[in-house]
Amino acid sequence: MMRSSMAVVFLLFGGVGAGSAQDTLRVMSWNLESGGSAVTTIAAQIQAFDGIDIWGFSEVPSNAKTQYQRGAGLGEGAFFDGVMSQSGGGDRLLIVFDTGRFDLLGSAELDEINSPELHHRSPLVAHFREKATGLEFKFMVNHLARGDNSRRHIQATQLNDWAETQTLPVVAVGDYNFDWDLPNGTSHDQGFDNLLADDVFVWVKPDPVKRTQCSEEDGGCRFNSVLDFVFVAGPAKSWTAESDVVVRAGDFPDNDLTSDHRPVEAMFVTDTAEATTRAQILARIVALEAELAALRALVMRLPP
């Protein structure tokens, strides 16, 4: 009888954990170098990643949406859908997401954060609601102007202004062309400061920070800088977060089939997930206390 009771106690306490994978949000930012890579190769590389909930792609060919969605979903046990920008010509933006986990409540391109002639890429924003928790947030992918410094600086300021008006958590990924030089960013583009002004956005900074793009020169990389970032704004700034520049063997310099940018992954534990976990643990404690009281009464009835 005692052995049975102790086994029950072990099982009860063994059920208390720190939360499941559903408590985390994993996103990936990746410039896919349209025109300099092969769609089939990139789709296969996307498929090789596991557990990414939302992808933010830049430099996407206009005909690649279906293949990249399929690559994101294969092996995940879920259907992935996507929202593609209209601006950008052959270098479009694309958000791909797990439809089993998220409802897409809306999407929009912010054409006001572009040139008046729409020569660049308008920021692409998706409004999501997590089905399990009801958490709503906005996910944005950007690719700011490369050859027009003034326009890029204006875009960064406009993004800052936009984010300041948002009440929902914001996760903003993409290629910002901020040329943040390693190892410490002493040299970087003014747009970086414009975007982060007044602490509206916070960089989810990788540790360590690594080069994210390679312009080939003499068999190596010409620059040692960061172009690709994950930023958060609004309530998302209080989320527990970490990020990593994904380095794969032989990725730099790239070839005609692969991208000249590295993916940047970020993982978040949201306030809602933390609160849910705490509530679940407290409820479990109450249940355990009741079970222990019953076990204690049972033990007291056993022969000495």
C-alpha positions in Angstrom: 0.0 0.0 0.0 2.8 2.4 0.9 4.7 1.7 -2.4 1.5 2.5 -4.3 1.0 5.8 -2.4 4.6 6.9 -3.0 4.3 6.2 -6.7 1.2 8.4 -6.9 3.2 11.2 -5.1 6.0 10.9 -7.6 3.7 11.1 -10.6 1.9 14.1 -9.2 5.1 16.1 -8.7 6.6 14.9 -11.9 3.7 16.6 -13.8 4.8 20.1 -12.7 6.9 21.6 -15.5 8.1 25.0 -16.7 5.8 25.2 -19.7 5.6 23.7 -23.2 6.9 24.7 -26.6 3.6 26.4 -27.1 4.7 29.0 -24.5 7.3 30.3 -26.9 7.2 32.3 -30.2 9.9 31.6 -32.7 10.4 33.9 -35.7 12.9 34.0 -38.5 14.1 36.9 -40.7 15.8 36.2 -44.0 16.8 38.2 -47.0 16.6 35.6 -49.8 18.5 37.5 -52.5 16.0 37.3 -55.3 17.8 37.2 -58.7 20.9 35.8 -57.0 19.6 32.5 -55.7 17.4 29.6 -56.8 13.9 29.3 -55.5 14.0 25.5 -55.3 17.3 25.6 -53.3 15.9 28.3 -50.9 12.7 26.4 -50.4 14.7 23.3 -49.4 16.8 25.3 -47.0 13.6 26.8 -45.4 12.3 23.2 -45.0 15.5 22.2 -43.1 14.5 24.5 -40.2 12.2 23.1 -37.5 9.8 24.8 -35.2 9.6 28.3 -36.7 6.2 29.9 -36.2 6.4 33.0 -38.4 8.9 33.8 -41.2 9.7 37.3 -42.4 11.3 37.2 -45.9 12.7 40.0 -48.0 13.9 39.9 -51.6 11.3 37.3 -52.7 10.6 36.8 -56.4 6.9 37.5 -57.2 6.3 33.8 -58.2 8.0 32.1 -55.1 5.2 32.5 -52.5 3.8 29.0 -52.8 7.1 27.2 -52.8 8.3 29.1 -49.7 5.1 28.5 -47.9 5.4 24.8 -48.7 9.0 24.7 -47.5 8.0 26.3 -44.2 5.2 23.8 -43.6 6.8 20.5 -44.6 7.6 18.4 -41.6 5.9 20.8 -39.2 2.5 19.0 -39.1 0.8 22.3 -39.9 -0.4 24.3 -42.9 1.5 27.5 -43.5 0.0 30.4 -45.3 1.5 33.7 -46.4 1.0 37.4 -47.2 3.1 38.9 -50.0 3.7 42.6 -50.7 2.6 44.3 -53.9 5.5 46.7 -53.8 9.0 45.7 -54.5 8.7 44.3 -58.1 11.0 41.3 -58.1 12.2 41.9 -54.6 9.1 41.6 -52.6 8.3 41.0 -48.9 6.6 37.9 -47.6 5.2 36.8 -44.2 4.6 33.1 -43.8 2.9 31.7 -40.7 1.5 28.6 -39.0 -2.3 28.7 -39.5 -2.8 26.1 -36.8 -1.5 28.4 -34.2 -2.4 31.9 -35.4 -5.4 33.6 -36.9 -4.6 36.4 -39.4 -6.8 39.3 -38.5 -5.5 41.6 -41.2 -2.5 42.8 -43.2 -1.4 46.0 -44.8 1.4 47.7 -46.6 2.5 51.0 -45.2 2.9 52.9 -48.5 3.4 56.1 -46.6 6.8 54.7 -45.5 8.2 54.5 -49.0 9.2 57.1 -51.6 6.4 59.1 -53.1 6.8 57.2 -56.3 6.8 53.8 -54.4 10.3 53.1 -55.8 11.2 51.1 -52.7 9.5 48.4 -50.6 6.6 49.4 -48.3 6.7 47.8 -44.9 4.5 44.7 -44.7 2.5 44.2 -41.5 0.3 41.3 -40.4 -2.0 41.4 -37.4 -2.1 38.0 -35.6 -4.1 36.4 -32.8 -2.7 33.3 -31.1 -5.6 30.8 -31.0 -4.6 29.2 -27.7 -4.2 32.4 -25.7 -6.0 35.1 -27.5 -2.8 37.2 -27.6 -2.8 39.7 -30.4 0.3 41.3 -31.9 1.7 42.7 -35.1 4.5 41.2 -37.1 6.3 43.4 -39.6 8.9 42.8 -42.3 11.0 45.6 -43.7 13.6 46.1 -46.4 14.8 49.7 -46.3 16.3 51.6 -49.1 19.9 50.6 -49.9 21.2 53.1 -52.4 19.3 56.2 -51.1 20.7 57.1 -47.6 18.3 60.0 -47.1 15.3 57.9 -48.0 16.5 55.1 -45.6 16.9 57.6 -42.8 13.4 59.0 -43.4 11.9 55.5 -43.5 13.5 54.7 -40.2 12.0 57.8 -38.6 8.6 57.0 -40.1 8.8 53.5 -38.7 9.6 55.0 -35.3 6.6 57.3 -35.5 4.3 54.5 -36.6 5.4 52.2 -33.8 4.9 54.9 -31.2 1.2 54.9 -32.1 0.7 51.2 -31.7 -1.0 49.6 -28.7 -0.3 46.0 -29.6 3.1 44.3 -29.3 5.2 44.7 -32.5 7.9 42.4 -33.8 9.7 44.0 -36.7 12.2 42.0 -38.7 14.1 42.4 -42.0 17.0 43.9 -43.9 17.4 47.4 -42.6 20.7 48.2 -44.4 22.0 49.9 -41.2 25.6 48.7 -41.7 26.2 48.1 -38.0 29.9 47.3 -38.1 31.4 44.6 -35.9 32.5 44.1 -33.2 30.7 46.9 -31.4 28.7 49.0 -33.9 30.9 52.1 -33.3 30.3 52.8 -37.0 26.7 52.4 -38.2 24.1 54.1 -40.3 22.1 57.0 -38.9 18.9 55.1 -39.7 19.7 52.8 -36.8 19.6 55.7 -34.3 16.4 57.1 -36.0 14.6 53.8 -35.6 15.6 53.4 -31.9 15.0 57.0 -30.9 13.2 57.6 -27.6 13.4 53.8 -27.0 10.4 53.2 -29.2 12.1 50.2 -30.7 14.5 47.8 -29.0 17.0 45.6 -30.8 16.8 41.9 -29.8 20.6 41.7 -30.0 22.3 38.4 -30.8 25.0 37.2 -28.4 27.4 37.1 -30.0 26.7 39.5 -32.9 27.8 38.0 -36.2 28.0 39.2 -39.8 24.6 38.8 -41.6 25.6 39.5 -45.2 28.6 38.8 -47.5 29.5 40.8 -50.5 32.2 38.6 -52.0 35.7 40.0 -52.5 38.8 37.9 -53.3 37.1 34.8 -52.0 36.0 36.4 -48.8 33.5 38.9 -47.5 34.1 42.6 -48.2 32.3 44.0 -45.1 31.9 42.8 -41.5 28.6 44.2 -40.5 25.0 43.6 -39.6 22.2 44.4 -42.1 19.5 42.1 -40.7 17.7 42.7 -37.4 14.9 41.8 -35.2 13.3 44.7 -33.3 10.4 44.9 -30.8 8.1 47.8 -29.8 5.2 48.4 -27.5 4.3 45.7 -25.0 6.7 43.3 -26.8 9.6 45.1 -25.2 8.7 43.4 -21.9 8.8 39.9 -23.5 11.7 37.6 -22.7 13.7 37.5 -25.9 16.9 36.2 -27.5 18.1 36.0 -31.0 20.8 34.3 -33.1 22.4 34.8 -36.4 22.3 31.4 -38.0 25.6 30.3 -39.4 25.7 27.2 -41.6 28.8 25.4 -42.9 29.9 27.0 -46.2 27.2 29.7 -46.2 29.7 32.6 -47.0 30.6 33.5 -49.6 27.4 32.2 -51.2 26.9 30.9 -54.7 24.4 31.3 -57.5 21.9 29.1 -55.8 22.0 30.5 -52.2 21.4 33.8 -50.5 24.1 36.2 -49.6 22.4 36.9 -46.2 22.2 34.7 -43.1 18.9 34.0 -41.4 18.3 35.7 -38.0 16.1 33.7 -35.6 14.5 35.2 -32.5 12.6 33.4 -29.7 10.1 35.1 -27.4 8.3 34.2 -24.2 5.3 36.5 -24.2 3.8 38.1 -21.1 0.6 36.1 -21.8 2.6 32.8 -21.9 4.4 33.7 -18.7 1.1 34.6 -17.0 -0.6 31.4 -18.3 2.3 29.3 -17.0 2.2 30.9 -13.6 -1.6 30.4 -13.4 -1.2 26.8 -14.5 1.4 26.1 -11.9 -0.6 27.7 -9.1 -3.6 25.7 -10.0 -1.5 22.6 -10.1 -0.2 23.4 -6.6 -3.7 23.7 -5.3 -4.6 20.3 -6.8 -1.4 18.8 -5.4 -2.2 20.1 -1.9 -5.6 18.5 -2.0 -4.0 15.2 -3.2 -1.4 15.4 -0.5 -4.0 15.9 2.2 -5.8 12.8 1.0 -2.6 10.8 1.0 -1.8 12.1 4.4 -5.1 10.9 5.7 -4.5 7.6 4.0 -1.1 7.1 5.6 -2.5 8.0 9.0 -4.9 5.0 8.7 -2.1 2.5 7.9 -0.9 0.2 10.7 2.2 1.5 12.6 
